Amino acid sequence: MLVRKIFPFIYILMTFLLLTCKAFSQDGELLTIEQAIEIALQNNYSINIAGNQKEISDNNLSIGNAGFLPTLDADASYSKSISDTKQNFFDGRVIDRTGAKATNMFAGISLNWTIFDGFEMFASLDQLKELKKVGEINFKSQVENNIADILNSYYNIVREIQVIEALKRSVSISEERVKIAESKKEVGSGSKFELLQAQVDLNEDRSSLLHEELILSQAKILVNQLLGRSAQIDFSVIDTIIINDDLAFEDIQSLADENNSELKIAEQNRNIAEIDLALARSELFPEIDLNVGYGYTKLQSQAGFISSNRNNQINYGVTASFNLFNGLNTRLRIENAHVSIESSKLSYEETRNNINASLLNSFKRYQNSLQQVELEKENLKAAEENVGIAFERLRLGNITPFEFREVQTQLFEGKSRLVTAQFEAKSAETELLRLGGKLIESK
């Protein structure tokens, strides 16, 4: 009789210890969050594409692309012709030539160097520098977004595993309830209705377990997709969600003003708009070019006055051009550039306002989730103890099966709410670090 009394409490204790151990029983090798991020940095398609775009913007930054360097062109030609010639002169001479061949060869090289273009080349170089910064920030932003997705997806797996463990425990409790109902029915203190109801609840728990296992497999597929590797690779994860619970709103907001990628891109767009104004104003100035060229020509002919001719020529000079009127298009470009600058300033302020709003929402979610974690820990502790008491009362017949099921459901829901609150707190923490531009450094 004593054994029967203490069995439910031993059962509850053993189950709790199994749930709180340092690793879950999972298939595949352990994948840490650091390993997941490292794999993603190598394989993720979006990150690699952003890296290629960054490389293009890096390559574009050169004085030659900005127009500082001269252009050097070379060209050559070789041609032959056959002609029939008949010439009558006043002195009575007649030249009649059939099938006369002529050869013409030319080779030349020319250099053109723009030495002044209204400071357009300087503005172009500044623009390329800003575009290079945009490429770097875009790459950083893409990495941050992917790391955030990986963190959320990874810890979602941790949550699902804990929910599954809670469901497995619920199945074990339901199985024990069925055994109790069978024993009571055999000794005549129970009914078939109670046994059938216990079996129905057991099947319901098993069905829920199958559903959560499907969700878990889909969550693993998503992580593999984010890591840019085969969706069929199985792996295990850590067993706990570790939360940084000492984030301060003022610190994150200060970090966001300095490091947020979206805000920095908006700032660069504002700088580029100001450079566009300088490019438009450059059309108000003349353009001065230096020209140097060398040409070699050789002509041979079997007809005509000259049988051969060879010429070496060097030419050089300065060209100045100035647009007097182009339909007021320059003026239009300048006016539009001023409007673009104003729009970029408004866009910057809008981005900053949106980021501050997102920061505040995420921080409130972060604080609320931390409070829920502490509350659900207390609720889970009470539900654990309540299940042990309910088991003994069920054996003694002092509780109805429906009341026991409610206590059992409260235990599962308490565990589920706890891991959900932990996941929400971690997700909010991740978003705060991303908005603060410190997610990469923290990982």
PyMOL commands that set and color helices and strands:
alter all, ss='L'
color gray80, all
select helices_A, chain A and resi 2-19+33-43+45-60+63-66+120-187+192-226+249-259+261-284+329-396+401-435+439-442
alter helices_A, ss='H'
color red, helices_A
select strands_A, chain A and resi 29-30+71-88+94-116+235-236+287-301+308-321
alter strands_A, ss='S'
color yellow, strands_A
deselect
rebuild
show_as cartoon
